[in-house]
Amino acid sequence: MQNVLEYKGYYGSVEYDSRDDQLHGRLIGISDIISYEGQSVNELKQDFQEAVEDYLETCREAGKEPEKPFSGKFIVRMPRELHAAVSMKAKEHGESLNTWIVETLSRSVGQAQ
């Protein structure tokens, strides 16, 4: 994955603002808005890790369970015809729709299931 940082299971974007000559980003996959910045890649990584640590500490202090990114569930809307075709393909393979989709997506992104 390009332009993404990872620390303790949290992911963050990497963006460049040419007006400020600054790198910045936000945590991905959670509803809370957590941002970070830096003048260099190393500064950005350090601020990202500090932002994750601060988020976890703030949650602990508030007695709140920190959000985990990417719950493993998502809804996909598709045309009825595609839904039918995908369901039939799963049935041909003797798999549930969920299993067939997970295996197909895993192959598509190069992750063994």
Backbone as CSV, one residue per row, in Angstrom:
resi,resn,N_x,N_y,N_z,CA_x,CA_y,CA_z,C_x,C_y,C_z
1,MET,0.844,-1.168,0.000,0.000,0.000,0.000,0.893,1.236,0.000
2,GLN,0.628,2.161,-0.885,1.434,3.372,-0.955,0.774,4.502,-0.188
3,ASN,1.592,5.432,0.289,1.106,6.628,0.967,0.226,6.316,2.173
4,VAL,0.590,5.257,2.893,-0.141,4.887,4.097,0.864,4.507,5.177
5,LEU,0.631,4.992,6.385,1.443,4.626,7.534,0.669,3.619,8.365
6,GLU,1.381,2.774,9.122,0.723,1.794,9.991,1.455,1.756,11.325
7,TYR,0.667,1.750,12.401,1.233,1.673,13.742,0.159,1.131,14.668
8,LYS,0.480,0.047,15.385,-0.434,-0.572,16.352,-1.816,-0.876,15.754
9,GLY,-1.832,-1.274,14.480,-3.092,-1.629,13.846,-3.888,-0.448,13.322
10,TYR,-3.359,0.754,13.437,-4.010,1.950,12.907,-3.285,2.367,11.633
11,TYR,-4.056,2.892,10.701,-3.519,3.311,9.410,-3.735,4.804,9.238
12,GLY,-2.796,5.434,8.569,-2.910,6.869,8.342,-2.498,7.247,6.940
13,SER,-3.165,8.260,6.415,-2.859,8.752,5.078,-1.594,9.606,5.103
14,VAL,-1.007,9.794,3.928,0.149,10.674,3.754,-0.179,11.618,2.612
15,GLU,-0.181,12.905,2.907,-0.497,13.926,1.902,0.601,14.976,1.936
16,TYR,0.732,15.689,0.821,1.703,16.778,0.752,0.979,18.056,0.370
17,ASP,1.205,19.126,1.132,0.622,20.440,0.846,1.742,21.337,0.343
18,SER,1.734,21.628,-0.948,2.803,22.432,-1.541,2.744,23.896,-1.086
19,ARG,1.568,24.376,-0.675,1.465,25.767,-0.197,2.255,25.960,1.087
20,ASP,2.194,24.960,1.973,2.895,25.053,3.259,4.197,24.262,3.277
21,ASP,4.471,23.539,2.180,5.631,22.645,2.120,5.628,21.725,3.342
22,GLN,4.458,21.110,3.570,4.230,20.315,4.776,3.596,18.976,4.413
23,LEU,4.018,17.923,5.076,3.365,16.623,4.982,2.317,16.555,6.085
24,HIS,1.203,15.906,5.798,0.160,15.768,6.808,-0.676,14.534,6.498
25,GLY,-1.522,14.146,7.436,-2.391,12.999,7.219,-3.409,12.872,8.322
26,ARG,-4.291,11.876,8.161,-5.328,11.573,9.140,-5.447,10.070,9.291
27,LEU,-5.888,9.630,10.477,-6.135,8.208,10.671,-7.272,7.782,9.746
28,ILE,-7.143,6.592,9.207,-8.103,6.045,8.258,-8.912,4.950,8.947
29,GLY,-10.204,4.931,8.689,-11.023,3.811,9.136,-11.665,3.964,10.503
30,ILE,-11.558,5.158,11.104,-12.267,5.413,12.357,-13.031,6.723,12.201
31,SER,-14.072,6.903,13.016,-14.889,8.110,12.874,-14.266,9.324,13.564
32,ASP,-13.455,9.102,14.608,-12.779,10.225,15.253,-11.779,10.840,14.280
33,ILE,-11.633,12.157,14.329,-10.706,12.847,13.430,-9.393,13.053,14.169
34,ILE,-8.389,12.321,13.731,-7.048,12.377,14.324,-6.086,12.725,13.193
35,SER,-5.392,13.863,13.323,-4.480,14.295,12.264,-3.066,14.436,12.822
36,TYR,-2.117,14.567,11.916,-0.704,14.676,12.259,0.004,15.370,11.108
37,GLU,1.235,15.847,11.361,1.973,16.554,10.319,3.467,16.495,10.594
38,GLY,4.231,16.889,9.594,5.674,16.939,9.739,6.327,17.598,8.540
39,GLN,7.522,18.089,8.748,8.286,18.712,7.667,9.045,17.673,6.843
40,SER,9.261,16.497,7.419,9.968,15.423,6.728,9.196,14.125,6.933
41,VAL,9.585,13.098,6.209,8.937,11.799,6.369,9.137,11.292,7.789
42,ASN,10.341,11.430,8.317,10.597,10.973,9.689,9.751,11.733,10.701
43,GLU,9.627,13.055,10.539,8.779,13.846,11.439,7.322,13.414,11.319
44,LEU,6.875,13.155,10.090,5.494,12.725,9.876,5.239,11.390,10.563
45,LYS,6.151,10.437,10.395,6.001,9.128,11.044,5.960,9.278,12.559
46,GLN,6.841,10.095,13.097,6.885,10.290,14.549,5.587,10.925,15.040
47,ASP,5.107,11.957,14.339,3.879,12.622,14.761,2.675,11.689,14.608
48,PHE,2.690,10.847,13.590,1.632,9.843,13.396,1.589,8.891,14.595
49,GLN,2.747,8.361,14.970,2.802,7.433,16.103,2.377,8.124,17.398
50,GLU,2.796,9.365,17.585,2.385,10.118,18.771,0.879,10.363,18.763
51,ALA,0.312,10.622,17.579,-1.135,10.841,17.466,-1.902,9.579,17.852
52,VAL,-1.407,8.412,17.429,-2.048,7.148,17.805,-1.949,6.950,19.315
53,GLU,-0.763,7.158,19.871,-0.577,7.013,21.320,-1.483,7.981,22.086
54,ASP,-1.563,9.239,21.626,-2.428,10.228,22.277,-3.890,9.799,22.201
55,TYR,-4.298,9.277,21.051,-5.676,8.813,20.880,-5.986,7.686,21.866
56,LEU,-5.086,6.719,21.955,-5.285,5.596,22.868,-5.323,6.057,24.324
57,GLU,-4.438,6.977,24.684,-4.396,7.503,26.057,-5.657,8.307,26.372
58,THR,-6.096,9.133,25.435,-7.323,9.922,25.634,-8.522,9.006,25.845
59,CYS,-8.593,7.931,25.054,-9.686,6.962,25.218,-9.619,6.303,26.590
60,ARG,-8.411,5.912,27.016,-8.240,5.290,28.337,-8.718,6.230,29.440
61,GLU,-8.281,7.493,29.358,-8.649,8.479,30.379,-10.157,8.720,30.414
62,ALA,-10.802,8.654,29.257,-12.245,8.896,29.170,-13.053,7.636,29.458
63,GLY,-12.374,6.511,29.641,-13.065,5.251,29.859,-13.805,4.772,28.624
64,LYS,-13.313,5.177,27.485,-13.924,4.837,26.194,-13.068,3.794,25.486
65,GLU,-13.725,2.833,24.857,-13.004,1.834,24.065,-12.561,2.496,22.759
66,PRO,-11.260,2.475,22.440,-10.812,3.083,21.177,-11.412,2.339,19.984
67,GLU,-11.759,3.096,18.970,-12.272,2.467,17.752,-11.171,1.653,17.106
68,LYS,-11.544,0.528,16.562,-10.616,-0.277,15.770,-10.916,-0.001,14.304
69,PRO,-9.889,0.270,13.523,-10.145,0.536,12.109,-10.566,-0.741,11.381
70,PHE,-11.408,-0.569,10.406,-11.802,-1.647,9.504,-12.379,-2.836,10.267
71,SER,-13.640,-2.755,10.558,-14.335,-3.762,11.370,-14.399,-5.134,10.711
72,GLY,-14.207,-5.189,9.400,-14.349,-6.463,8.702,-15.713,-6.609,8.061
73,LYS,-16.531,-5.584,8.189,-17.861,-5.602,7.577,-18.007,-4.377,6.683
74,PHE,-18.613,-4.570,5.525,-18.973,-3.438,4.690,-20.119,-3.840,3.774
75,ILE,-20.882,-2.860,3.359,-22.040,-3.093,2.496,-21.662,-2.685,1.083
76,VAL,-21.990,-3.539,0.144,-21.718,-3.253,-1.262,-23.043,-3.187,-2.001
77,ARG,-23.259,-2.112,-2.698,-24.460,-1.989,-3.517,-24.062,-2.310,-4.948
78,MET,-24.880,-3.120,-5.614,-24.578,-3.525,-6.991,-25.885,-3.756,-7.724
79,PRO,-25.816,-3.749,-9.052,-27.017,-4.044,-9.825,-27.516,-5.460,-9.513
80,ARG,-28.814,-5.645,-9.579,-29.425,-6.943,-9.284,-28.823,-8.058,-10.138
81,GLU,-28.564,-7.744,-11.408,-28.024,-8.756,-12.316,-26.648,-9.231,-11.864
82,LEU,-25.827,-8.291,-11.410,-24.498,-8.660,-10.911,-24.625,-9.473,-9.626
83,HIS,-25.525,-9.081,-8.752,-25.756,-9.819,-7.511,-26.123,-11.268,-7.825
84,ALA,-27.010,-11.441,-8.794,-27.427,-12.794,-9.180,-26.247,-13.578,-9.751
85,ALA,-25.464,-12.942,-10.630,-24.329,-13.627,-11.253,-23.280,-14.039,-10.216
86,VAL,-23.005,-13.150,-9.266,-22.023,-13.446,-8.227,-22.537,-14.584,-7.343
87,SER,-23.800,-14.547,-7.001,-24.390,-15.611,-6.184,-24.320,-16.961,-6.893
88,MET,-24.584,-16.971,-8.190,-24.513,-18.219,-8.959,-23.080,-18.729,-9.041
89,LYS,-22.123,-17.833,-9.186,-20.704,-18.224,-9.250,-20.285,-18.856,-7.919
90,ALA,-20.713,-18.271,-6.809,-20.403,-18.839,-5.490,-21.012,-20.232,-5.368
91,LYS,-22.241,-20.373,-5.816,-22.917,-21.672,-5.749,-22.178,-22.705,-6.601
92,GLU,-21.702,-22.306,-7.793,-20.928,-23.208,-8.662,-19.695,-23.741,-7.934
93,HIS,-19.098,-22.909,-7.093,-17.900,-23.301,-6.346,-18.240,-23.986,-5.031
94,GLY,-19.530,-24.147,-4.758,-19.947,-24.804,-3.523,-19.641,-23.992,-2.284
95,GLU,-19.653,-22.662,-2.421,-19.312,-21.774,-1.310,-20.460,-20.817,-1.029
96,SER,-20.449,-20.282,0.171,-21.400,-19.210,0.483,-20.973,-17.964,-0.293
97,LEU,-21.898,-17.061,-0.458,-21.601,-15.810,-1.146,-20.473,-15.074,-0.421
98,ASN,-20.547,-15.009,0.904,-19.521,-14.318,1.676,-18.138,-14.948,1.466
99,THR,-18.052,-16.275,1.573,-16.772,-16.961,1.408,-16.202,-16.731,0.021
100,TRP,-17.048,-16.846,-1.002,-16.582,-16.660,-2.382,-16.067,-15.234,-2.593
101,ILE,-16.786,-14.248,-2.070,-16.355,-12.852,-2.237,-15.041,-12.608,-1.504
102,VAL,-14.901,-13.105,-0.279,-13.657,-12.916,0.476,-12.486,-13.544,-0.271
103,GLU,-12.661,-14.774,-0.761,-11.580,-15.437,-1.495,-11.240,-14.694,-2.784
104,THR,-12.246,-14.232,-3.498,-12.023,-13.503,-4.748,-11.304,-12.186,-4.494
105,LEU,-11.745,-11.448,-3.491,-11.083,-10.182,-3.158,-9.655,-10.420,-2.663
106,SER,-9.453,-11.463,-1.885,-8.106,-11.785,-1.387,-7.149,-12.049,-2.544
107,ARG,-7.603,-12.817,-3.518,-6.760,-13.072,-4.701,-6.499,-11.784,-5.461
108,SER,-7.497,-10.938,-5.556,-7.373,-9.700,-6.305,-6.317,-8.760,-5.721
109,VAL,-6.209,-8.723,-4.399,-5.223,-7.836,-3.762,-3.944,-8.564,-3.370
110,GLY,-3.840,-9.853,-3.735,-2.610,-10.597,-3.494,-2.417,-11.060,-2.058
111,GLN,-3.520,-11.305,-1.351,-3.412,-11.797,0.021,-3.975,-13.205,0.074
112,ALA,-3.156,-14.139,0.547,-3.626,-15.519,0.696,-4.639,-15.565,1.817
113,GLN,-5.659,-16.365,1.628,-6.712,-16.487,2.645,-6.560,-17.776,3.382
